[in-house]
Amino acid sequence: MIVRRPTAGETLRQVINKLAFDKALFGNAFLEIVTNRKCSFVSFYHQDATKCRLSKDKSHITLCHNWREYTPMQAPTLPLYPQFDEAGRYAALDYPLQRL
């Protein structure tokens, strides 16, 4: 398995620090994990907790950069671990922080 850098100029430690900060400040943290069906690579991305909402049925998170202008049809969603979307992405809902 190949672990890719999260984003340009951001280390895995920085991503984990952002997750820890969100967990302490908001009580929750969101980690987007991108891979393919074969899991031949994995990338980790912090998703700002102020821009994420857990669905009522707890099956996915909704991402929105401005909740005052939220429209369900335009807001992207990410399924929760272990479900993938078509692009091979899913969100972990503070799973890594609970295991540290």
C-alpha positions as CSV (number, residue, x, y, z in Angstrom):
1,M,0.0,0.0,0.0
2,I,1.2,3.5,-0.8
3,V,0.5,6.3,1.6
4,R,0.3,9.6,-0.3
5,R,0.9,13.0,1.2
6,P,-2.4,14.5,2.4
7,T,-2.1,17.8,0.6
8,A,0.7,19.9,-0.8
9,G,2.9,21.0,2.0
10,E,0.9,19.3,4.7
11,T,2.3,16.4,6.7
12,L,0.3,13.6,8.3
13,R,1.3,15.1,11.7
14,Q,-0.3,18.4,10.7
15,V,-3.5,16.6,9.6
16,I,-3.7,14.8,13.0
17,N,-3.1,18.0,14.9
18,K,-6.0,19.6,13.0
19,L,-8.2,16.6,13.9
20,A,-7.2,16.9,17.6
21,F,-7.9,20.6,17.6
22,D,-11.4,20.0,16.1
23,K,-12.1,17.2,18.5
24,A,-11.1,19.5,21.5
25,L,-13.0,22.5,20.2
26,F,-16.1,21.0,18.6
27,G,-16.3,17.5,20.1
28,N,-15.9,15.9,16.8
29,A,-13.4,15.6,13.9
30,F,-13.7,14.5,10.3
31,L,-11.0,12.7,8.3
32,E,-11.6,12.1,4.6
33,I,-9.8,9.0,3.5
34,V,-9.3,8.5,-0.3
35,T,-8.4,5.2,-1.8
36,N,-9.5,2.8,-4.5
37,R,-11.4,-0.5,-4.3
38,K,-8.1,-2.4,-4.2
39,C,-6.7,-0.1,-1.5
40,S,-3.5,0.2,-3.4
41,F,-3.0,3.7,-2.1
42,V,-4.4,5.9,0.7
43,S,-4.6,9.6,1.2
44,F,-5.8,11.5,4.3
45,Y,-7.5,14.9,4.3
46,H,-8.7,16.9,7.3
47,Q,-12.3,18.2,6.8
48,D,-13.0,21.3,8.9
49,A,-15.7,20.4,11.5
50,T,-17.5,23.7,11.0
51,K,-18.2,22.6,7.4
52,C,-19.4,19.1,8.1
53,R,-22.7,17.8,9.4
54,L,-23.6,14.2,10.2
55,S,-26.8,13.0,8.5
56,K,-29.8,12.1,10.7
57,D,-29.5,8.4,9.8
58,K,-25.7,8.6,10.5
59,S,-24.8,7.1,7.1
60,H,-22.9,10.1,5.7
61,I,-21.6,13.6,6.3
62,T,-22.6,16.6,4.3
63,L,-19.9,19.2,3.4
64,C,-20.9,22.9,3.0
65,H,-18.7,26.0,3.1
66,N,-21.6,28.3,3.9
67,W,-24.5,26.8,5.8
68,R,-26.6,29.9,5.3
69,E,-26.7,29.2,1.6
70,Y,-27.0,25.4,2.0
71,T,-28.9,23.5,-0.7
72,P,-29.1,19.7,-0.4
73,M,-28.7,19.2,-4.2
74,Q,-25.4,21.1,-4.4
75,A,-23.7,20.1,-1.1
76,P,-21.3,17.2,-1.5
77,T,-21.6,14.2,0.8
78,L,-19.1,11.5,2.0
79,P,-20.2,8.1,3.2
80,L,-19.0,7.0,6.6
81,Y,-16.4,4.3,7.1
82,P,-16.4,1.6,5.8
83,Q,-18.7,2.6,2.9
84,F,-17.0,4.1,-0.2
85,D,-18.5,6.5,-2.8
86,E,-18.0,6.0,-6.5
87,A,-14.7,7.9,-6.4
88,G,-13.3,5.6,-3.6
89,R,-13.7,8.2,-0.8
90,Y,-15.2,7.9,2.6
91,A,-15.1,9.9,5.8
92,A,-13.9,8.6,9.2
93,L,-15.8,10.2,12.0
94,D,-13.0,10.7,14.6
95,Y,-12.1,7.0,14.5
96,P,-8.3,7.7,14.7
97,L,-8.7,10.0,17.6
98,Q,-10.6,7.4,19.7
99,R,-7.8,4.9,19.2
100,L,-4.8,7.2,20.1
